Amino acid sequence: MKDKDSLLQNAGINTRLTHIGNDPFDYHGFVNPPVVHASTVLFPNARTMETHAQKYTYGTRGTPTTDALCEAIDALEGSAGTILVPSGLAAVTIPFLGFVAAGDHALVVDSVYGPTRHFCDTMLKRLGVEVEYYDPAIGAGIETLFRPNTKLVHTEAPGSNTFEMQDIPAISAVAHRHGAVVMMDNTWATPLYFRPLDYGVDISIHASTKYPSGHSDILLGTVSANAEYWPRLKEANGVLGICGAPDDAYQILRGLRTMGLRLERHYESALEIAEWLEGREDVARVLHPALPSFPSHAIWKRDFKGASGIFSFVLAADHPEKFKAKAHAFLDALRIFGLGYSWGGFESLALHANLNDRKVAKAPTEGPVIRLQIGIEDVADLKADIERGFAAASLA
């Protein structure tokens, strides 16, 4: 298998996705690894039990199934190690708990995933950690916000719902000069289109619920670390006792095999629809980093290899008091798009983005923000459905 490993390092992404993560000949030639359900693991003698001198010691510390997924993620991320956790939100909160303590100061991008902000404003606050939100466009200017007790910088690119890009290399360089760990929620791009650790990030976070799963039926998160921070991440995970289930790990590993093909479809379809929306009078603005008109498009073009299937647009509205009515009319008229949270599955979804929690990066003022997850349906059908939405919104 070692000769195969060396070949895969230079292979195309779909070839790598097809083969990384496990050796079929470890399991009698079966293509997929077995799903190992375990809590108790037996030891051959008391000495081995005392020293933990064997690969597996307890179900929370890994099984052949979860290890296969971790190895696949490490191959994609270029990371020293990966932990599996039960959800994308847990993938954010566990490294926070592992790297900050009472009295510490943390910098968090203001376009952050809403539940992450809620965690920071509630649990972290109760634990004595001060969180300060910063402008996603700050770049190297983040240096002015550092204090002697700043221990962590959390990034997310693009930002949730409004899709602002961040200058990750510049922010990471500043943070490292001050001895702070840099975390990034990279769920949007996946390691196929952006590898955070290659750009100075220490901890890369993904909601595998999204594109790695691809079928809207699994909750799982992955957290990958570079060599410097892997021991502490692994320790935090073990201390908290939070782990991903083997059945879910198996399904994510299965989803990885087709993620490259699916993501390419999401990318192409979403960009086509975003370009189409830009030409419409009922759209005030399209928030998609791959569009040349987008303010931080240059950063996306410099650092990213592609875009995923989720973006937003601002529905044109004359008066703020009409924002909600128009948004609801648009959404209620949709028939192919589902109204639901999450994204990354095969089906298209839409929602009215709530941006009331922003402190620095303010919400667009031209109208309500509609977020679209573009699935793998035919683009012509999706456009026709969006037309239904516009027709309804014009009457609201």
SETOR-92099 format. One line per 10 residues: their letters; for each residue x, y, z of N, C-alpha, C. Coordinates in steps of 0.001 Angstrom, whole numbers, always signed. Each point is the difference from the previous one (the first is absolute). Layout:
N
a = X:Y:Z:X:Y:Z:X:Y:Z  ...
end
This chain:
396
mkdkdsllqn = +827:-1223:+0:-827:+1223:+0:+851:+1258:+0  +1261:-103:+472:+846:+1177:+71:+283:+567:-1387  +207:-870:-999:+219:+490:-1351:-1246:+722:-513  -1175:-471:+409:-1241:+664:-388:-101:+1365:+668  +407:+86:+1274:-36:+1276:+710:+827:+1046:-724  +1193:-370:-461:+859:+956:-689:-606:+432:-1335  -654:-923:-678:-668:+349:-1248:-1145:+982:+235  -742:-202:+1086:-1166:+839:+275:+374:+1437:+313  +1201:+225:+508:+409:+1355:+356:-30:+933:-1201  +258:-528:-1173:+20:+820:-1211:-1185:-265:-926
agintrlthi = -953:-776:+472:-1158:-340:-826:-1037:+1117:+20  -943:-54:-927:-1098:+957:-25:-919:-180:+1193  -802:+1032:+274:-782:-7:+1236:-1020:-1124:+29  -641:-310:-1118:-1006:-1061:+18:+637:-1375:+152  +1209:-157:-527:+744:-1241:+224:+349:-143:+1467  +437:+1098:+608:+357:-47:+1422:-1220:-291:+866  -1107:+679:-293:-1207:-223:+785:-483:-1443:-104  +260:-623:-1112:-436:-1380:-200:+813:-988:+841  +1244:+349:+329:+890:-995:+595:+536:+322:+1396  -97:+1253:+454:+589:+335:+1298:-821:-560:+1159
gndpfdyhgf = +653:-171:+1136:-703:-294:+1241:+54:-1416:+489  +142:-974:-877:+91:-1380:+482:+582:-893:-1081  +608:-1085:+408:+550:-995:-911:-938:-1203:+10  -668:-286:-1116:-929:-1129:-25:+631:-1312:+458  +1302:-148:-197:+631:-1270:+357:+288:-120:+1495  -284:+1074:+742:-21:-124:+1459:-1245:-751:+453  -1005:-62:-888:-1283:-629:+328:-360:-1042:-1061  +956:-855:-303:-244:-1145:-879:-405:+411:-1414  +341:+1227:-420:-287:+457:-1351:-1315:+716:-177  -835:+78:+1054:-1262:+722:-121:+284:+1482:-225
vnppvvhast = -698:+590:-967:+305:+1373:-413:-199:+1004:+1126  -1091:-131:+741:-281:+924:+1093:+377:-623:+1344  +467:+827:+951:+362:-547:+1301:-1231:-463:+758  +126:-955:+905:-1153:-437:+785:-416:+1076:+993  -1266:-8:+365:-470:+903:+1049:+203:-706:+1334  +963:+486:+765:+336:-618:+1282:-717:+759:+1108  -972:-678:+641:-692:+590:+1143:+744:-427:+1264  +373:+972:+812:+804:-381:+1169:-136:+996:+1127  -21:-527:+1201:+283:+783:+1200:+1209:-669:+650  -211:-1186:+557:+1089:-732:+643:+953:-626:-1022
vlfpnartme = +1279:+128:+288:+1052:-661:-773:+814:-844:+986  +221:-1247:-318:+722:-885:+913:+1517:+83:-202  +729:-238:+1105:+1460:-6:-6:+488:-1431:+272  +1138:-376:-562:+476:-1377:+178:+540:-290:+1394  +422:+1054:+718:+553:-200:+1347:-42:+1318:+765  +291:-68:+1292:-105:+1169:+872:+1006:+1090:-367  +1204:-416:-428:+1032:+977:-342:-432:+844:-1203  -547:-633:-1016:-472:+733:-1175:-1152:+921:+380  -839:-480:+884:-1122:+816:+465:+497:+1231:+753  +1007:-191:+828:+540:+1103:+799:+652:+1063:-883
thaqkytygt = +737:-431:-998:+779:+927:-836:-713:+433:-1274  -1162:-583:-263:-739:+292:-1234:+860:-278:-1232  +785:-1039:+68:+959:-318:-1063:-626:-823:-1123  -1131:+475:-497:-598:-583:-1192:-781:+1101:-709  -303:-218:-1251:-561:+1082:-818:-1347:+486:+511  -880:-910:+371:-1334:+393:+452:-178:-343:+1472  -571:+957:+752:-136:-175:+1446:-1433:+163:+492  -786:+823:-702:-1394:+210:+374:-702:+648:-1201  -1300:-212:-96:-735:+462:-1172:+81:+1489:-256  +99:+811:+1075:+65:+1450:-186:+1330:+446:-595
rgtpttdalc = +1005:-860:+61:+1334:+367:-498:+265:-507:-1413  -1039:-470:-688:+160:-383:-1386:-233:-1476:-255  -434:-279:-1215:-203:-1366:-489:+565:-66:-1418  +118:-1178:-598:+455:-54:-1392:-866:+832:-949  -1293:+121:+287:-884:+768:-874:+276:+1494:+112  +64:+497:+1220:+250:+1435:+171:+1418:+360:-427  +950:-896:+242:+1374:+267:-440:+95:+123:-1517  -775:-815:-722:+34:+70:-1463:-427:+1375:-489  -1037:+575:+619:-436:+1331:-388:+1036:+1049:+397  +546:-114:+1212:+1015:+966:+446:+1209:-5:-937
eaidalegsa = +410:-1173:-421:+1142:-101:-912:-321:+639:-1345  -1223:-160:-470:-400:+622:-1261:+2:+1522:+122  -529:+510:+1110:-33:+1444:+200:+1413:+553:+125  +860:-690:+724:+1396:+443:+112:+663:+79:-1372  -302:-970:-870:+574:+8:-1343:-475:+1208:-794  -1264:+409:+209:-536:+1161:-699:+497:+1311:+590  +107:+48:+1316:+359:+1236:+692:+1508:+243:+72  +787:-1077:-68:+1421:+121:+281:+245:+217:+1474  -834:-600:+838:+40:+225:+1442:+725:-1119:+733  +419:+310:+1229:+687:-990:+838:-986:-949:+663
gtilvpsgla = -1245:+430:+153:-1008:-846:+624:-1370:+629:-99  -1028:-839:+77:-1391:+434:-114:-836:-678:+1069  -926:+752:+583:-989:-586:+902:-1370:+63:-665  -859:-944:+374:-1381:-18:-468:-922:+344:+1155  -988:+828:-270:-942:+428:+1036:-1418:-75:-567  -1025:+44:+845:-1359:-308:-467:-675:+1032:-892  +561:+1207:-151:-650:+1019:-827:+1022:+1050:-418  -405:+827:-968:+855:+1094:-414:+198:+1014:+1107  -1034:+274:+781:+144:+945:+1107:+973:-528:+1045  -61:-1291:+289:+958:-586:+938:+1424:+122:-517
avtipflgfv = +158:-2:-1323:+1330:+161:-587:+558:+1397:+261  -865:+951:+263:+432:+1352:+369:+221:+108:+1509  -953:-495:+771:+42:+245:+1440:+1108:-780:+708  +308:-1195:-464:+1022:-799:+686:+1379:+637:-85  +475:+436:-1182:+1298:+682:+3:-5:+1325:+756  -1127:+720:+6:-80:+1189:+844:+272:-377:+1456  -683:-1018:+483:+169:-415:+1392:+1408:-530:+263  +642:-530:-1034:+1335:-539:+167:+1107:+1032:+2  -280:+1195:-558:+1089:+961:-186:-195:+1339:+696  -1121:+214:+674:-153:+1227:+786:-434:-346:+1418
aagdhalvvd = +279:+937:+905:-337:-194:+1416:-445:+1332:+584  -478:-36:+1221:-458:+1212:+687:+1094:+1061:-27  -403:+1225:-356:+951:+1101:-82:+582:+216:-1375  -250:-932:-911:+523:+136:-1362:-900:+895:-847  +592:+511:-1065:-699:+827:-975:+50:-724:-1340  -1147:-107:-678:-82:-670:-1297:-580:+957:-1030  +542:-44:-1210:-490:+808:-1113:-794:-900:-950  -1228:+380:-270:-899:-808:-829:-563:+882:-1104  +33:-483:-1237:-496:+781:-1123:-1493:+270:+155  -428:+1201:-360:-1383:+403:+239:-984:-660:-961
svygptrhfc = +498:-592:-1082:-871:-723:-933:-47:-1484:+328  +208:-318:+1257:+92:-1386:+458:-1366:-699:-28  +37:-1323:-106:-1174:-866:+107:-775:+341:+1275  -1305:+221:-131:-812:+475:+1121:+120:-821:+1272  -113:-1333:-46:+149:-784:+1221:+1380:+124:+654  +1040:+277:-788:+1319:+247:+591:-38:+1273:+820  -622:+1042:-531:-133:+1255:+756:-779:-237:+1299  -1061:-791:-96:-797:-266:+1207:+833:-715:+1059  +818:-955:-425:+895:-694:+927:+969:+989:+650  +555:+903:-810:+949:+976:+534:-663:+950:+990
dtmlkrlgve = -1220:+429:-311:-683:+994:+827:-637:-587:+1249  -78:-1315:+77:-620:-628:+1168:+1015:-824:+785  +359:-1157:-495:+867:-893:+750:+1402:+575:+217  +616:+530:-1070:+1343:+546:+174:-17:+1187:+961  -1037:+815:-94:-117:+1142:+905:-110:-472:+1447  -810:-1049:+232:-140:-528:+1362:+1310:-594:+517  +826:-492:-923:+1288:-577:+391:+1088:+1049:+166  -335:+1274:-208:+960:+1068:+232:+889:+334:-1178  -423:-390:-1208:+749:+324:-1210:-650:+1200:-668  +805:+1001:-316:-529:+1184:-684:+137:-182:-1507
veyydpaiga = -1118:+141:-708:-2:-137:-1457:-235:+1360:-627  +840:+338:-962:-134:+1251:-742:-197:-340:-1478  -1011:+608:-617:-305:-273:-1402:+694:+1027:-891  +555:-480:-1107:+756:+884:-887:-552:-46:-1424  +285:+1043:-750:-435:+141:-1381:+675:-1068:-871  -765:-758:-799:+626:-1021:-844:+1007:+567:-992  -107:+1289:-322:+910:+621:-972:+1254:+579:+655  +235:-267:+1264:+1061:+671:+743:+1403:-382:-459  +201:-1226:-442:+1316:-436:-453:+1074:+180:+1065  +1169:+492:-416:+1117:+196:+934:-314:+1053:+1048
gietlfrpnt = -1033:+817:-245:-398:+1013:+978:-498:-586:+1303  -170:-1316:+35:-454:-649:+1236:+1017:+181:+1121  +1224:+363:-358:+1051:+190:+1012:-402:+1022:+1051  -792:+1006:-393:-398:+1046:+950:-927:-532:+1086  -579:-1171:-211:-946:-557:+970:+660:-956:+995  +1258:-332:-235:+651:-963:+876:+345:+608:+1354  -139:-842:+1013:+350:+362:+1376:+990:-1045:+523  +620:+262:+1121:+910:-1015:+560:-683:-1336:+281  -1317:+18:+247:-719:-1232:+328:-809:-564:-1180  +265:+473:-1220:-693:-540:-1175:+595:-1358:-339
klvhteapgs = -801:-1029:+110:+496:-1370:-166:-509:-696:-1254  -1073:+510:-598:-629:-734:-1100:-619:+972:-998  +148:-326:-1293:-672:+737:-1066:-844:-1005:-800  -1286:+278:-73:-902:-888:-749:-379:+679:-1309  +214:-718:-1107:-319:+526:-1316:-1049:-882:-669  -659:+573:-995:-964:-748:-803:-33:+666:-1372  +350:-744:-1021:+43:+598:-1334:-586:-968:-1020  -1005:+462:-749:-666:+1287:+180:-900:-4:+1227  -447:+1188:+389:-822:+117:+1190:-1402:-551:-194  -621:-366:+1086:-1352:-550:-60:-991:+1026:-540
ntfemqdipa = -794:-418:-944:-1131:+742:-558:+375:+1180:-898  +1071:+743:+315:+387:+1145:-822:+1311:-237:-752  +724:-1048:+286:+1069:-548:-833:+1226:+894:-188  +293:+826:+1001:+1217:+794:-60:+1227:-909:+63  +992:+269:-848:+1252:-726:+62:+916:+635:+1048  +948:-797:+501:+994:+503:+940:+1393:-253:-555  +922:+887:+327:+1399:-193:-388:+636:-914:+1038  -190:-1284:-182:+436:-986:+997:+1515:+16:+211  +846:+62:-1045:+1450:+27:+254:+436:+1209:+822  -575:+1169:-284:+382:+1206:+735:-422:-85:+1465
isavahrhga = -1218:-465:+238:-498:-122:+1374:+820:-1033:+772  +305:-1123:-639:+773:-1054:+663:+1394:+487:+374  +625:+749:-896:+1351:+502:+282:+5:+908:+1225  -992:+873:+94:-95:+894:+1159:-248:-804:+1271  -931:-923:-59:-350:-797:+1180:+1208:-770:+517  +776:-571:-896:+1153:-796:+422:+1095:+870:+613  +116:+1236:-463:+968:+911:+641:-366:+260:+1447  -1300:-103:+297:-469:+248:+1366:-244:-1294:+775  +372:-1131:-574:-125:-1276:+704:-1412:-533:+111  -897:+425:-895:-1398:-448:+51:-232:-1134:-995
vvmmdntwat = -906:-897:+348:-389:-1079:-901:-1051:+524:-980  +79:-449:-1246:-948:+430:-1032:-886:-1173:-387  -1305:+191:+114:-981:-996:-392:-755:+505:-1220  -446:-929:-856:-807:+399:-1148:-1118:-998:-234  -1202:+527:-143:-1138:-793:-454:+30:+31:-1527  +373:-1121:-600:+204:-90:-1446:-1078:-854:-665  -1158:-83:+626:-1060:-878:-499:-414:+346:-1427  -47:+1289:-337:-474:+438:-1310:+861:-558:-1133  +1307:+96:+137:+904:-371:-1096:+401:-1463:+25  -7:-620:+1160:+551:-1331:+214:+1497:+18:-315
plyfrpldyg = +769:-983:+426:+1429:-1:-346:+265:-209:-1481  -1025:-272:-799:+207:-121:-1441:+278:+1352:-629  -643:+1055:+509:+147:+1320:-591:+846:+952:+838  +281:-362:+1252:+886:+813:+843:+532:-861:+1127  +1318:+17:+187:+626:-766:+1091:+539:+994:+1034  -735:+234:+1070:+365:+1037:+956:+1422:-116:+554  +440:-1225:+290:+1312:-154:+620:+1129:+449:-925  -249:+0:-1298:+999:+492:-952:+115:+1517:+22  -957:+673:+625:-38:+1462:+8:+193:+582:+1401  +530:-807:+900:+345:+504:+1319:-972:-338:+1110
vdisihastk = -1129:-613:-329:-979:-381:+1023:+540:-1200:+785  -317:-52:+1293:+452:-1099:+861:-1054:-1091:+160  -1266:+405:+50:-1110:-921:+248:-1042:+187:-1098  -244:-1047:-780:-973:+61:-1090:-1267:-756:+394  -1130:+670:-155:-1296:-501:+469:-943:-220:-1177  -711:-1117:+30:-1004:-265:-1035:-1256:-625:+601  -1127:+468:-477:-1251:-697:+261:-146:-1048:-1099  +391:-1222:+304:-110:-1076:-987:-1450:-325:-318  -895:+525:+796:-1435:-43:-267:-296:+493:-1413  +824:+947:-483:-259:+649:-1283:+523:-839:-1167
ypsghsdill = +1022:+466:-690:+429:-651:-1241:+584:-1399:+161  +776:-289:+1018:+483:-1383:+121:-1147:-1010:+93  -1045:+340:+730:-1174:-865:+54:-740:+44:-1338  -456:+1199:-362:-628:+206:-1295:-1436:-447:-120  -563:-574:+1073:-1341:-569:-126:-950:+425:+1121  +381:+1013:+763:-888:+599:+999:-519:-983:+1038  +796:-1021:+316:-488:-999:+945:+1014:-378:+1080  +1121:+720:+69:+1035:-307:+989:+429:+1282:+691  +201:-55:+1303:+604:+1091:+756:+1394:-436:+431  +1026:+776:-374:+1368:-318:+411:+881:+1223:-240
gtvsanaeyw = +1008:+148:+827:+981:+1055:-187:+1403:-565:+71  +938:+637:-705:+1407:-379:+94:+809:+1215:+402  +1038:-242:+790:+944:+1046:+386:+1394:-541:-243  +775:+710:-818:+1339:-451:-367:+1022:+1038:+455  +1143:-465:+473:+1012:+906:+543:+1359:-247:-625  +832:+1046:+18:+1378:-171:-422:+794:-681:+1122  +1260:-276:-250:+798:-764:+957:+146:+715:+1334  +78:+1328:-24:+190:+750:+1241:-1196:-124:+930  -1183:+49:-540:-1195:+47:+844:-771:-1321:+86  +424:-1011:-737:-706:-1270:+35:-32:-633:+1390
prlkeangvl = +1103:-67:+759:-71:-642:+1320:-1035:+639:+921  -92:+1328:-28:-950:+679:+893:-1439:-211:-464  -218:-7:-1303:-1349:-274:-514:-430:-1408:+375  +888:-962:-190:-307:-1394:+326:-306:-150:+1489  +775:+699:+823:-232:-78:+1443:-1370:+576:+359  -344:+1167:-569:-1293:+622:+292:-1143:-915:-394  +126:-634:-1135:-1038:-912:-470:-176:-1170:+952  +1133:-563:+463:-70:-1125:+922:-579:+384:+1350  +395:+1178:+492:-477:+462:+1307:-1507:+243:-33  -480:+569:-1089:-1427:+299:-108:-830:-1237:-323
gicgapdday = +638:-1035:-523:-705:-1249:-269:-1024:+97:-1109  +266:+880:-949:-949:+202:-1100:+580:-622:-1259  -730:-921:-609:+549:-710:-1146:-1081:-269:-1039  +441:-205:-1244:-918:-334:-1074:-331:-1482:+7  -1213:-352:-401:-441:-1395:+0:+529:-729:-1230  +307:-1287:+116:+540:-747:-1144:-953:-87:-1186  -1297:-109:+235:-947:-49:-1118:+48:+1296:-811  +64:+1127:+714:+60:+1285:-685:+1331:+164:-727  +1086:-432:+631:+1312:+76:-644:+1:-805:-1292  -616:-1179:+28:-75:-837:-1194:-739:+722:-1128
qilrglrtmg = -1111:+641:+342:-793:+689:-1019:+743:+1206:-579  +737:+715:+859:+777:+1138:-500:+1122:-484:-908  +662:-1074:+398:+1063:-558:-835:-568:-413:-1359  -1188:-560:+14:-678:-386:-1242:-307:+1230:-842  -462:+1077:+657:-306:+1229:-720:+1217:+656:-620  +1143:-131:+673:+1225:+608:-521:+333:-482:-1402  -328:-1253:-291:+389:-580:-1282:-567:+769:-1188  -1166:+607:+170:-627:+738:-1098:-17:+1509:+231  +639:+468:+1061:-87:+1417:+338:+574:+891:-1099  +1094:-419:-624:+592:+820:-1042:-945:+232:-1159
lrlerhyesa = -677:-1055:-430:-948:+108:-1108:-1204:+841:+393  -513:-239:+1205:-1163:+765:+458:+346:+1471:+166  +1154:+280:+595:+378:+1385:+258:+190:+769:-1300  +527:-661:-1002:+151:+649:-1307:-1358:+401:-565  -983:-865:+165:-1358:+309:-481:-601:+1171:+785  +152:-38:+1339:-488:+1105:+829:+625:+1323:-439  +1311:-11:-184:+760:+1190:-389:-522:+572:-1313  -64:-834:-1023:-402:+468:-1323:-1440:+517:-8  -905:-728:+624:-1404:+399:-9:-219:+1285:+789  +631:+88:+1185:-185:+1186:+841:+551:+1244:-684
leiaewlegr = +1155:-129:-644:+585:+1160:-666:-861:+438:-1184  -547:-956:-735:-883:+354:-1120:-1228:+754:+495  -576:-464:+1102:-1193:+672:+541:+375:+1363:+576  +1151:+99:+650:+440:+1283:+558:+196:+1027:-1112  +607:-404:-1100:+204:+906:-1134:-1337:+418:-603  -930:-924:-68:-1338:+308:-509:-715:+1000:+907  +127:-173:+1293:-651:+890:+949:+554:+1421:-78  +1287:+118:-315:+607:+1336:-77:-673:+877:-1046  -569:-596:-1015:-620:+776:-1070:-1458:+326:+225  -539:-329:+1155:-1433:+189:+247:-267:+1290:+784
edvarvlhpa = -1064:+712:-383:-348:+1246:+685:-539:-243:+1397  -549:-1203:+239:-553:-274:+1326:+1063:-459:+988  +1265:+18:-399:+1122:-345:+870:+887:+1231:+195  +185:+405:+1234:+832:+1164:+286:+1486:-329:-37  +350:-1210:+443:+1401:-398:+62:+95:-1505:+109  +1051:-592:-553:+255:-1428:+159:+1266:-169:+814  -84:-822:+1039:+1120:-187:+931:+647:-1357:-268  +910:-17:-960:+689:-1229:-403:+1458:+342:-268  +940:-578:+746:+1413:+372:-136:+596:-221:-1379  -559:-921:-794:+563:-289:-1319:-443:+997:-1065
lpsfpshaiw = -875:+942:+337:-417:+1032:-939:+1009:+1148:+25  +483:+466:-1141:+950:+1120:-25:-539:+1258:+672  -1321:+153:+58:-613:+1177:+622:+61:-39:+1520  +283:-1161:+564:-25:-139:+1459:+1217:+714:+597  -173:+763:+1081:+1098:+824:+540:+1295:-754:+303  -89:-1212:+532:+1228:-727:+345:+292:-1134:-976  -468:+163:-1241:+224:-1016:-1029:+1483:-274:-211  +846:+1020:+93:+1433:-164:-264:+641:-989:+967  -443:+5:+1250:+540:-947:+970:-434:-1418:-349  -1270:-159:-351:-473:-1326:-412:+803:-501:-1196
krdfkgasgi = +205:+835:-971:+713:-405:-1210:+1458:-340:+299  +603:+716:+938:+1399:-238:+357:+189:-1317:+739  -898:-310:+939:+245:-1091:+946:-815:-1264:-250  -1151:+106:-627:-926:-1136:-92:+36:-634:-1387  -234:-1296:-32:-22:-737:-1264:-1401:-138:-580  -1003:+367:+771:-1367:-128:-472:-965:+575:+1014  -1277:-145:-300:-1058:+487:+882:-1037:-1097:+164  -748:+87:+1069:-997:-1035:+247:-1373:+466:-479  -1048:-623:+482:-1322:+247:-543:-874:+917:+820  +563:+694:+967:-827:+850:+853:+441:+1456:-120
fsfvlaadhp = -973:+879:-176:+254:+1437:-88:-1298:+722:+323  +46:+1317:+30:-1194:+787:+307:-216:+1084:-1044  -1208:+540:+6:-261:+1206:-783:-914:+907:+810  +56:+1280:-330:-840:+985:+682:-1208:+267:-889  -1161:-336:+507:-1246:+202:-724:-368:+1481:+66  -122:+636:-1138:-282:+1436:-25:-1338:+293:+677  +14:+1014:+874:-1220:+408:+707:+59:+1500:+249  -1135:+673:-125:-28:+1459:+114:+170:+490:+1432  -634:-700:+946:-11:+495:+1372:+312:-1153:+961  +732:+286:+1074:+348:-1050:+974:-1214:-730:+559
ekfkakahaf = -1114:+676:+117:-1183:-651:+559:-553:-1086:-929  +446:+0:-1244:-445:-1019:-958:+961:-1191:-82  +1153:+91:+654:+1033:-1027:-162:-521:-1405:+319  -590:-146:+1175:-441:-1332:+405:-1127:-514:-885  -953:+857:-318:-1136:-433:-825:+471:-473:-1370  +918:+736:-611:+506:-388:-1312:+806:-1294:+73  +818:-111:+1042:+792:-1219:+167:-890:-1212:+178  -1021:+125:+832:-899:-1120:+245:-806:-353:-1251  -433:+1014:-743:-743:-262:-1235:+876:-747:-998  +1245:+434:-119:+941:-678:-900:+165:-1462:+403
ldalrifglg = +266:-244:+1268:+257:-1366:+467:-1233:-889:-113  -1159:+538:+341:-1213:-818:-2:-433:-411:-1404  +475:+716:-1016:-371:-336:-1381:+884:-1092:-593  +1098:-316:+650:+926:-993:-539:-591:-1402:+90  +273:-812:-1013:-517:-1358:-16:+1108:-1050:-91  +1097:+319:-654:+1129:-937:-71:+959:+249:+1158  +306:+1248:+276:+816:+332:+1167:-769:-347:+1272  +649:-679:+904:-588:-234:+1303:+349:+1140:+942  -820:+201:+1005:+297:+996:+1027:+595:-739:+1180  +1295:+138:+184:+650:-759:+1058:+1393:+513:+281
yswggfesla = +476:-321:+1196:+1356:+369:+395:+985:-1024:-566  +1250:+259:+265:+1094:-822:-492:+144:+170:-1506  +888:-769:-579:+274:+52:-1432:+1007:-1094:-325  +394:-83:-1274:+976:-1006:-408:-596:-1298:-482  -1323:-134:+86:-664:-1209:-477:-316:+91:-1475  -649:-1035:-510:-327:-54:-1424:-1144:+919:-375  -793:+445:+1008:-1196:+784:-281:+268:+1486:+226  -698:+845:-740:+130:+1445:+152:-854:+494:+1159  +525:+996:+709:-658:+556:+1177:+56:+1524:-49  -913:+627:+724:-13:+1460:+83:-450:+420:+1386
lhanlndrkv = +483:+1174:+427:-457:+569:+1273:+210:+1505:-11  -696:+672:+909:+166:+1431:+235:+1048:+142:+1095  +1148:+573:-336:+1115:+85:+951:-275:+1064:+1056  +186:-372:+1244:-138:+934:+1119:+1384:+544:+348  +192:+1285:-206:+1310:+624:+236:-50:+1012:+1137  -992:-127:+862:-183:+974:+1079:+1098:-56:+1062  +791:-1087:+3:+1015:-122:+1041:+1332:+642:-381  +115:+530:-1193:+1261:+598:-435:+355:+1223:+846  +1280:+135:+295:+480:+1131:+792:+871:+946:-825  +765:-542:-928:+932:+798:-804:-363:-65:-1482
akaptegpvi = -156:-1208:-528:-345:-202:-1411:-1515:+76:-147  -494:+1175:-280:-1436:+227:+4:-707:-670:-1175  -1280:-262:+181:-811:-646:-1024:-256:+955:-1162  -190:-523:-1210:-386:+852:-1142:-1285:+750:+308  -102:+1207:-545:-1162:+846:+288:-988:+70:-1155  +353:-591:-1167:-860:+142:-1171:-1200:-938:+17  +16:-996:+876:-1100:-949:+39:+370:-1207:+832  -900:-978:+117:+281:-1203:+782:+1028:-888:-716  +782:-721:+796:+1016:-899:-540:-592:-1407:-87  -20:-543:-1208:-482:-1354:-244:+1207:-893:-264
rlqigiedva = +152:-1046:+801:+1108:-930:-214:-490:-1211:-787  +740:-350:-1039:-338:-1146:-842:+1074:-1073:+116  -447:-1219:+219:+872:-1165:-152:-408:-641:-1313  +929:-1:-970:-294:-564:-1306:+412:-1463:-2  -987:-870:-206:+251:-1427:+14:+451:-501:-1362  -321:-1221:-301:+462:-589:-1267:-1134:-160:-1011  -1121:+709:+234:-1093:-12:-970:+432:+726:-1283  -820:-75:-1025:+273:+711:-1244:-190:+1500:+210  +957:+773:-502:-3:+1441:+229:-1259:+668:-563  -442:-442:-1141:-1196:+603:-598:-1211:-115:+930
dlkadiergf = -131:-1123:+673:-1115:-193:+928:+147:+895:+1224  +1220:+179:+458:+237:+864:+1159:-281:+1463:-345  +403:+411:-1180:-288:+1376:-424:-1508:+231:-89  -721:-953:-540:-1454:+137:-105:-635:+114:+1376  +545:-735:+971:-527:+64:+1360:+288:+1365:+619  +1197:+514:-216:+351:+1330:+511:-882:+1062:-636  -327:-167:-1281:-930:+925:-675:-1336:+28:+721  -476:-1157:+455:-1249:-54:+763:+112:+855:+1265  +1152:-94:+635:+231:+779:+1195:-17:+1496:-267  +657:+418:-1071:+32:+1424:-346:-1406:+507:-317
aaasla = -765:-791:-713:-1352:+423:-343:-840:+226:+1256  +135:-892:+959:-758:+149:+1251:+490:+1200:+802  +1319:+183:+37:+563:+1102:+783:-412:+1352:-562  -173:+78:-1323:-388:+1285:-621:-1384:+453:+422  -805:-940:+471:-1361:+330:+422:-103:+294:+1498  +1076:-256:+719:-45:+162:+1483:+211:+1457:+391
end
